[in-house]
Amino acid sequence: MVFETIQRLLAQLLAYDSERITMSTVILEDLEAEPGDLVELILALEQEFAIELADDDWKTIETVGDLTALIENRI
């Protein structure tokens, strides 16, 4: 459920084919996300999962799998 939600949000925010987003997808490189895109993603994830993410949380996030693991540990 978490991965699918992240996949859907990334596809919507970045106008990217959701089928091409996998756990090993590198968010900034493979999806060509800009810093502003990440801010929108953070806000969407916080709202979707009713959690709060700190700035430090994002220092270790590179892939969709990293992000999925972070969210799963918070909910």
MOQUI-V742197 format. One record per residue. N is the residue number from 1. RES is the residue in three letters. PHI is phi in whole degrees, 0 to 359 (* if undefined). PSI is psi in degrees with one decimal (999 if undefined). Layout:
BEGIN
N;RES;PHI;PSI  N;RES;PHI;PSI
END
This chain:
BEGIN
1;MET;*;-43.9  2;VAL;296;-48.4  3;PHE;301;-45.9  4;GLU;298;-37.4  5;THR;292;-44.7  6;ILE;297;-42.6  7;GLN;302;-46.7  8;ARG;296;-45.4  9;LEU;296;-43.6  10;LEU;298;-43.2  11;ALA;299;-42.1  12;GLN;292;-47.2  13;LEU;292;-35.2  14;LEU;253;5.2  15;ALA;50;52.6  16;TYR;240;148.1  17;ASP;293;116.1  18;SER;299;-28.9  19;GLU;295;-21.6  20;ARG;269;-5.4  21;ILE;268;117.1  22;THR;238;177.4  23;MET;297;-27.5  24;SER;267;1.7  25;THR;295;126.9  26;VAL;275;118.9  27;ILE;300;-51.3  28;LEU;285;-37.4  29;GLU;274;-58.3  30;ASP;293;-37.1  31;LEU;265;-5.3  32;GLU;54;41.3  33;ALA;287;143.2  34;GLU;262;161.5  35;PRO;306;-38.1  36;GLY;296;-33.2  37;ASP;296;-38.1  38;LEU;293;-37.2  39;VAL;298;-45.1  40;GLU;297;-40.1  41;LEU;296;-44.3  42;ILE;302;-48.5  43;LEU;298;-41.8  44;ALA;295;-41.8  45;LEU;294;-41.8  46;GLU;299;-41.2  47;GLN;290;-46.1  48;GLU;299;-41.1  49;PHE;254;2.8  50;ALA;53;50.7  51;ILE;229;171.5  52;GLU;236;130.0  53;LEU;251;130.5  54;ALA;275;157.9  55;ASP;302;-37.7  56;ASP;297;-27.8  57;ASP;301;-32.4  58;TRP;278;-9.8  59;LYS;292;-23.5  60;THR;255;-0.8  61;ILE;271;120.7  62;GLU;239;-43.2  63;THR;249;166.9  64;VAL;298;-34.7  65;GLY;297;-41.0  66;ASP;300;-44.8  67;LEU;294;-41.0  68;THR;299;-45.2  69;ALA;298;-41.9  70;LEU;300;-48.8  71;ILE;296;-43.7  72;GLU;299;-33.0  73;ASN;285;-17.0  74;ARG;264;-20.1  75;ILE;258;999
END
